[in-house]
Amino acid sequence: MPQKQNFADRFINTIEWLAAIFVGIVALNIFVNVLLRKFFSTSIPDYYDFGRMLLGILIFWGIAATSYRGGHITVDLVWTAVGKRAKRAIDVFATLVLLFVVIVQTAMLFDKVKLTYVDHVLTYDLNLPTWPFYAVAWIGDVCAVVLIAIRTWRLVFKPEALHDEHFEKKAVE
């Protein structure tokens, strides 16, 4: 029987779906442009600008999606050699370090959004403002901070509520 999801779980799932949608948008942008070039000798106006900014959005939303689940690349050499309490302490410490780094990254990215807005940076062909793309990337980074904070809270107070794909395996080892 499916477990009832609370607000945090629904938020996490929404972030993961949005990250997946951005993957699809980036792939669609590339696919359509390749078709247009190959068969019609034309391309999407500002294809390069859109592609580069969409890739930035994808990266920051991808950070948000992977930060909570703990499914990213890890090195567990020390972690596997210590006891249960030390494992939990390592997990909490590592997540706090990640939270600090992403908070600083989010502050710096906000600066980039603000400067792009103030400098009125535009795309090459269509002269569209670029700051909304940077803002969407920044929102992804803010979501990463929220998800890492949720992960930290759950690591400390409710480790059974984590959705780590290897959490059950780690608990057994």
NUMISE-292055 format. One record per residue (C-alpha): x, y, z; residue number from 1. Coordinates in nm, 3 decimals, decimal comma, padded with zeros to 5 digits, always signed. Layout:
! NUMISE-292055
@x->X&y->Y&z->Z&k->NUM $
...
END
This chain:
! NUMISE-292055
@x->+00,000&y->+00,000&z->+00,000&k->1 $
@x->+00,148&y->+00,340&z->-00,096&k->2 $
@x->+00,262&y->+00,554&z->+00,192&k->3 $
@x->+00,100&y->+00,896&z->+00,233&k->4 $
@x->+00,343&y->+01,171&z->+00,135&k->5 $
@x->+00,396&y->+01,480&z->+00,344&k->6 $
@x->+00,476&y->+01,826&z->+00,207&k->7 $
@x->+00,854&y->+01,765&z->+00,205&k->8 $
@x->+00,816&y->+01,445&z->+00,003&k->9 $
@x->+00,586&y->+01,615&z->-00,249&k->10 $
@x->+00,835&y->+01,903&z->-00,275&k->11 $
@x->+01,121&y->+01,658&z->-00,336&k->12 $
@x->+00,924&y->+01,476&z->-00,607&k->13 $
@x->+00,832&y->+01,806&z->-00,774&k->14 $
@x->+01,198&y->+01,912&z->-00,786&k->15 $
@x->+01,295&y->+01,579&z->-00,940&k->16 $
@x->+01,020&y->+01,611&z->-01,204&k->17 $
@x->+01,126&y->+01,966&z->-01,288&k->18 $
@x->+01,487&y->+01,852&z->-01,329&k->19 $
@x->+01,367&y->+01,576&z->-01,562&k->20 $
@x->+01,161&y->+01,827&z->-01,762&k->21 $
@x->+01,469&y->+02,047&z->-01,806&k->22 $
@x->+01,661&y->+01,744&z->-01,939&k->23 $
@x->+01,383&y->+01,699&z->-02,194&k->24 $
@x->+01,387&y->+02,067&z->-02,292&k->25 $
@x->+01,764&y->+02,061&z->-02,348&k->26 $
@x->+01,736&y->+01,743&z->-02,554&k->27 $
@x->+01,445&y->+01,886&z->-02,755&k->28 $
@x->+01,638&y->+02,207&z->-02,825&k->29 $
@x->+01,932&y->+02,008&z->-02,961&k->30 $
@x->+01,714&y->+01,763&z->-03,157&k->31 $
@x->+01,504&y->+02,032&z->-03,326&k->32 $
@x->+01,807&y->+02,239&z->-03,415&k->33 $
@x->+01,987&y->+01,939&z->-03,567&k->34 $
@x->+01,677&y->+01,855&z->-03,775&k->35 $
@x->+01,643&y->+02,215&z->-03,891&k->36 $
@x->+02,011&y->+02,230&z->-03,991&k->37 $
@x->+02,013&y->+01,894&z->-04,165&k->38 $
@x->+01,691&y->+01,919&z->-04,362&k->39 $
@x->+01,617&y->+02,292&z->-04,394&k->40 $
@x->+01,963&y->+02,457&z->-04,372&k->41 $
@x->+01,846&y->+02,687&z->-04,095&k->42 $
@x->+01,854&y->+02,691&z->-03,717&k->43 $
@x->+01,660&y->+02,817&z->-03,419&k->44 $
@x->+01,738&y->+03,186&z->-03,356&k->45 $
@x->+01,959&y->+03,215&z->-03,047&k->46 $
@x->+02,000&y->+02,837&z->-03,041&k->47 $
@x->+02,348&y->+02,868&z->-02,891&k->48 $
@x->+02,240&y->+03,117&z->-02,623&k->49 $
@x->+01,933&y->+02,909&z->-02,533&k->50 $
@x->+02,137&y->+02,590&z->-02,526&k->51 $
@x->+02,404&y->+02,732&z->-02,300&k->52 $
@x->+02,156&y->+02,891&z->-02,059&k->53 $
@x->+01,932&y->+02,582&z->-02,056&k->54 $
@x->+02,235&y->+02,369&z->-01,979&k->55 $
@x->+02,311&y->+02,596&z->-01,682&k->56 $
@x->+01,952&y->+02,557&z->-01,563&k->57 $
@x->+01,979&y->+02,182&z->-01,605&k->58 $
@x->+02,299&y->+02,168&z->-01,400&k->59 $
@x->+02,156&y->+02,359&z->-01,104&k->60 $
@x->+01,826&y->+02,169&z->-01,103&k->61 $
@x->+02,027&y->+01,847&z->-01,136&k->62 $
@x->+02,224&y->+01,945&z->-00,827&k->63 $
@x->+01,894&y->+01,994&z->-00,647&k->64 $
@x->+01,764&y->+01,654&z->-00,757&k->65 $
@x->+02,078&y->+01,457&z->-00,666&k->66 $
@x->+02,160&y->+01,638&z->-00,342&k->67 $
@x->+01,867&y->+01,499&z->-00,151&k->68 $
@x->+01,873&y->+01,138&z->-00,266&k->69 $
@x->+02,239&y->+01,073&z->-00,194&k->70 $
@x->+02,266&y->+00,889&z->-00,525&k->71 $
@x->+02,562&y->+01,090&z->-00,650&k->72 $
@x->+02,918&y->+00,961&z->-00,655&k->73 $
@x->+03,055&y->+00,901&z->-00,307&k->74 $
@x->+03,366&y->+00,747&z->-00,159&k->75 $
@x->+03,270&y->+00,527&z->+00,134&k->76 $
@x->+03,608&y->+00,378&z->+00,223&k->77 $
@x->+03,624&y->+00,535&z->+00,570&k->78 $
@x->+03,248&y->+00,520&z->+00,617&k->79 $
@x->+03,236&y->+00,141&z->+00,575&k->80 $
@x->+03,521&y->+00,087&z->+00,823&k->81 $
@x->+03,357&y->+00,265&z->+01,119&k->82 $
@x->+03,070&y->+00,185&z->+01,353&k->83 $
@x->+02,706&y->+00,285&z->+01,324&k->84 $
@x->+02,733&y->+00,609&z->+01,530&k->85 $
@x->+03,043&y->+00,723&z->+01,341&k->86 $
@x->+02,871&y->+00,650&z->+01,010&k->87 $
@x->+02,583&y->+00,872&z->+01,107&k->88 $
@x->+02,823&y->+01,145&z->+01,223&k->89 $
@x->+03,010&y->+01,127&z->+00,891&k->90 $
@x->+02,680&y->+01,150&z->+00,701&k->91 $
@x->+02,568&y->+01,453&z->+00,903&k->92 $
@x->+02,907&y->+01,625&z->+00,869&k->93 $
@x->+02,925&y->+01,563&z->+00,493&k->94 $
@x->+02,571&y->+01,691&z->+00,443&k->95 $
@x->+02,644&y->+02,004&z->+00,649&k->96 $
@x->+02,954&y->+02,073&z->+00,438&k->97 $
@x->+02,747&y->+02,026&z->+00,122&k->98 $
@x->+02,480&y->+02,258&z->+00,263&k->99 $
@x->+02,739&y->+02,529&z->+00,335&k->100 $
@x->+02,894&y->+02,500&z->-00,012&k->101 $
@x->+02,557&y->+02,516&z->-00,189&k->102 $
@x->+02,445&y->+02,814&z->+00,021&k->103 $
@x->+02,759&y->+03,005&z->-00,083&k->104 $
@x->+02,706&y->+02,896&z->-00,444&k->105 $
@x->+02,344&y->+03,016&z->-00,428&k->106 $
@x->+02,452&y->+03,357&z->-00,296&k->107 $
@x->+02,708&y->+03,393&z->-00,577&k->108 $
@x->+02,456&y->+03,286&z->-00,840&k->109 $
@x->+02,208&y->+03,545&z->-00,710&k->110 $
@x->+02,480&y->+03,805&z->-00,768&k->111 $
@x->+02,507&y->+03,682&z->-01,127&k->112 $
@x->+02,130&y->+03,709&z->-01,175&k->113 $
@x->+02,131&y->+04,062&z->-01,035&k->114 $
@x->+02,428&y->+04,175&z->-01,246&k->115 $
@x->+02,278&y->+04,024&z->-01,561&k->116 $
@x->+01,955&y->+04,210&z->-01,491&k->117 $
@x->+02,126&y->+04,541&z->-01,412&k->118 $
@x->+02,359&y->+04,517&z->-01,713&k->119 $
@x->+02,060&y->+04,434&z->-01,937&k->120 $
@x->+02,240&y->+04,143&z->-02,106&k->121 $
@x->+02,050&y->+04,023&z->-02,415&k->122 $
@x->+02,065&y->+03,723&z->-02,647&k->123 $
@x->+02,239&y->+03,772&z->-02,981&k->124 $
@x->+01,963&y->+03,717&z->-03,240&k->125 $
@x->+01,633&y->+03,795&z->-03,069&k->126 $
@x->+01,763&y->+04,044&z->-02,811&k->127 $
@x->+01,581&y->+03,868&z->-02,530&k->128 $
@x->+01,693&y->+03,940&z->-02,174&k->129 $
@x->+01,903&y->+03,659&z->-02,029&k->130 $
@x->+01,839&y->+03,725&z->-01,662&k->131 $
@x->+01,521&y->+03,509&z->-01,649&k->132 $
@x->+01,729&y->+03,205&z->-01,749&k->133 $
@x->+01,978&y->+03,283&z->-01,474&k->134 $
@x->+01,689&y->+03,334&z->-01,232&k->135 $
@x->+01,545&y->+02,989&z->-01,312&k->136 $
@x->+01,891&y->+02,837&z->-01,253&k->137 $
@x->+01,912&y->+03,028&z->-00,923&k->138 $
@x->+01,571&y->+02,894&z->-00,817&k->139 $
@x->+01,707&y->+02,544&z->-00,881&k->140 $
@x->+01,999&y->+02,624&z->-00,653&k->141 $
@x->+01,761&y->+02,755&z->-00,385&k->142 $
@x->+01,570&y->+02,427&z->-00,415&k->143 $
@x->+01,899&y->+02,242&z->-00,366&k->144 $
@x->+01,955&y->+02,434&z->-00,041&k->145 $
@x->+01,605&y->+02,345&z->+00,079&k->146 $
@x->+01,646&y->+01,978&z->-00,013&k->147 $
@x->+01,987&y->+01,953&z->+00,153&k->148 $
@x->+01,840&y->+02,117&z->+00,465&k->149 $
@x->+01,556&y->+01,860&z->+00,462&k->150 $
@x->+01,814&y->+01,584&z->+00,419&k->151 $
@x->+02,021&y->+01,718&z->+00,709&k->152 $
@x->+01,716&y->+01,739&z->+00,934&k->153 $
@x->+01,612&y->+01,386&z->+00,842&k->154 $
@x->+01,967&y->+01,254&z->+00,892&k->155 $
@x->+01,973&y->+01,397&z->+01,244&k->156 $
@x->+01,614&y->+01,337&z->+01,357&k->157 $
@x->+01,446&y->+01,086&z->+01,121&k->158 $
@x->+01,700&y->+00,874&z->+00,930&k->159 $
@x->+01,430&y->+00,621&z->+00,843&k->160 $
@x->+01,254&y->+00,893&z->+00,637&k->161 $
@x->+01,550&y->+00,930&z->+00,398&k->162 $
@x->+01,509&y->+00,817&z->+00,041&k->163 $
@x->+01,870&y->+00,716&z->-00,020&k->164 $
@x->+01,882&y->+00,436&z->-00,269&k->165 $
@x->+02,162&y->+00,275&z->-00,066&k->166 $
@x->+02,042&y->+00,376&z->+00,282&k->167 $
@x->+01,895&y->+00,036&z->+00,360&k->168 $
@x->+02,212&y->-00,134&z->+00,237&k->169 $
@x->+02,430&y->+00,104&z->+00,441&k->170 $
@x->+02,225&y->+00,037&z->+00,753&k->171 $
@x->+02,278&y->-00,337&z->+00,714&k->172 $
@x->+02,655&y->-00,322&z->+00,656&k->173 $
END
